[in-house]
């Protein structure tokens, strides 16, 4: 999965719980925890297994469902 897709899905998920600043901060943290590196750009691939671990660690059950829906399934 592309880093930009993960970032956007996380941001949309966190927007449900706070304002734009909160959502952006949490989404950036989410992406960092997935091992994304800024210098590798938005098209870098992030393995689904890593995303699943971060989702489990950072989100509750309802938010997990929202995140995966934002990822397109």
DRENNUSE-873757 format. One record per residue: residue number from 0; x, z, y of N, C-alpha, C in turn. Coordinates in pm, whole numbers. Each point is the difference from the previous one (the first is absolute). Layout:
N
{site NUM {X Z Y} {X Z Y} {X Z Y}}
...
This chain:
73
{site 0 {84 0 -116} {-84 0 116} {90 0 124}}
{site 1 {-41 -71 100} {79 -13 122} {-13 125 87}}
{site 2 {108 36 64} {2 120 83} {-105 -5 110}}
{site 3 {-19 -116 61} {-97 -11 110} {-142 25 -51}}
{site 4 {-30 -42 -121} {-133 24 -59} {-20 150 -25}}
{site 5 {103 64 -50} {-7 144 -26} {-16 76 131}}
{site 6 {78 -38 100} {-8 65 131} {-140 -13 59}}
{site 7 {-55 -119 -4} {-133 -23 57} {-108 77 -75}}
{site 8 {8 4 -131} {-98 74 -80} {10 149 28}}
{site 9 {121 51 10} {19 142 30} {-53 32 139}}
{site 10 {30 -85 98} {-47 23 136} {-152 4 7}}
{site 11 {-65 -95 -66} {-147 -2 -3} {-55 126 -66}}
{site 12 {66 44 -104} {-43 121 -69} {11 121 91}}
{site 13 {114 17 66} {23 116 85} {-83 -4 129}}
{site 14 {-45 -118 41} {-87 -9 118} {-132 74 -21}}
{site 15 {-37 20 -125} {-124 73 -29} {12 149 34}}
{site 16 {123 48 16} {24 143 17} {62 37 134}}
{site 17 {31 -100 80} {60 32 130} {4 -123 88}}
{site 18 {63 17 114} {9 -109 97} {111 -99 -39}}
{site 19 {20 -99 84} {98 -106 -26} {141 55 -16}}
{site 20 {37 94 85} {135 58 -7} {20 73 -133}}
{site 21 {-97 78 -40} {7 72 -128} {11 -99 -115}}
{site 22 {-86 -101 -1} {-4 -98 -108} {132 -76 -11}}
{site 23 {54 -39 114} {127 -73 0} {113 86 -52}}
{site 24 {5 124 45} {104 93 -44} {-7 24 -151}}
{site 25 {-120 27 -50} {-18 27 -143} {29 -125 -83}}
{site 26 {-41 -116 49} {24 -126 -74} {149 -30 -8}}
{site 27 {73 24 110} {145 -21 -2} {67 95 -98}}
{site 28 {-45 126 -2} {51 98 -94} {-30 -43 -145}}
{site 29 {-120 -49 -21} {-41 -48 -132} {95 -110 -48}}
{site 30 {25 -95 88} {86 -113 -34} {144 47 -28}}
{site 31 {47 94 79} {133 56 -20} {11 67 -137}}
{site 32 {-105 73 -37} {-1 67 -130} {-5 -100 -115}}
{site 33 {-46 -120 28} {0 -106 -102} {138 -64 -14}}
{site 34 {94 38 84} {135 -53 -8} {23 -124 82}}
{site 35 {-95 -35 86} {17 -118 85} {109 25 103}}
{site 36 {75 -104 31} {106 9 99} {-31 -96 114}}
{site 37 {7 49 121} {-32 -79 118} {80 -129 4}}
{site 38 {128 8 -34} {86 -118 8} {-36 -108 -103}}
{site 39 {-77 35 -103} {-40 -98 -101} {-126 -77 38}}
{site 40 {-63 39 110} {-112 -74 55} {-133 22 -70}}
{site 41 {-105 -59 57} {-136 23 -48} {-34 -68 -132}}
{site 42 {80 -96 -41} {-31 -75 -122} {68 59 -124}}
{site 43 {72 112 16} {66 60 -116} {-104 45 -102}}
{site 44 {36 -12 -124} {-90 40 -108} {15 148 -29}}
{site 45 {-114 65 -22} {-2 139 -42} {-73 4 -133}}
{site 46 {64 52 -103} {-64 4 -132} {-127 86 2}}
{site 47 {-102 -47 -69} {-127 72 -7} {17 142 -51}}
{site 48 {91 20 -96} {20 134 -57} {42 100 108}}
{site 49 {84 -44 91} {45 88 108} {-116 28 95}}
{site 50 {-76 -101 33} {-116 18 88} {-98 98 -63}}
{site 51 {-24 -15 -129} {-93 90 -69} {46 145 9}}
{site 52 {130 24 -12} {53 137 9} {-20 57 140}}
{site 53 {24 -83 101} {-16 47 138} {-147 23 31}}
{site 54 {-86 -88 -46} {-144 18 18} {-43 133 -60}}
{site 55 {44 28 -121} {-36 124 -67} {51 122 77}}
{site 56 {120 -11 56} {61 112 71} {-63 25 138}}
{site 57 {-42 -105 67} {-42 15 140} {-151 -1 22}}
{site 58 {-76 -51 -95} {-143 -19 23} {-85 77 -99}}
{site 59 {-119 41 43} {-95 60 -92} {-74 -111 -74}}
{site 60 {-86 35 -93} {-68 -99 -84} {-78 -103 81}}
{site 61 {-78 47 98} {-79 -93 81} {88 -94 80}}
{site 62 {106 54 55} {91 -82 80} {76 -100 -87}}
{site 63 {29 37 -124} {64 -94 -93} {-88 -123 -18}}
{site 64 {-129 23 -19} {-93 -112 -18} {-5 -87 124}}
{site 65 {1 62 117} {-2 -74 126} {128 -84 12}}
{site 66 {114 62 -31} {127 -72 8} {-1 -124 -88}}
{site 67 {-38 16 -127} {1 -115 -91} {-101 -106 41}}
{site 68 {-113 42 57} {-96 -98 53} {62 -75 117}}
{site 69 {75 70 84} {68 -65 113} {109 -94 -48}}
{site 70 {55 26 -118} {102 -89 -58} {-65 -124 -64}}
{site 71 {-131 1 -6} {-71 -116 -56} {-37 18 -146}}
{site 72 {-11 122 -43} {-45 21 -137} {77 103 -63}}
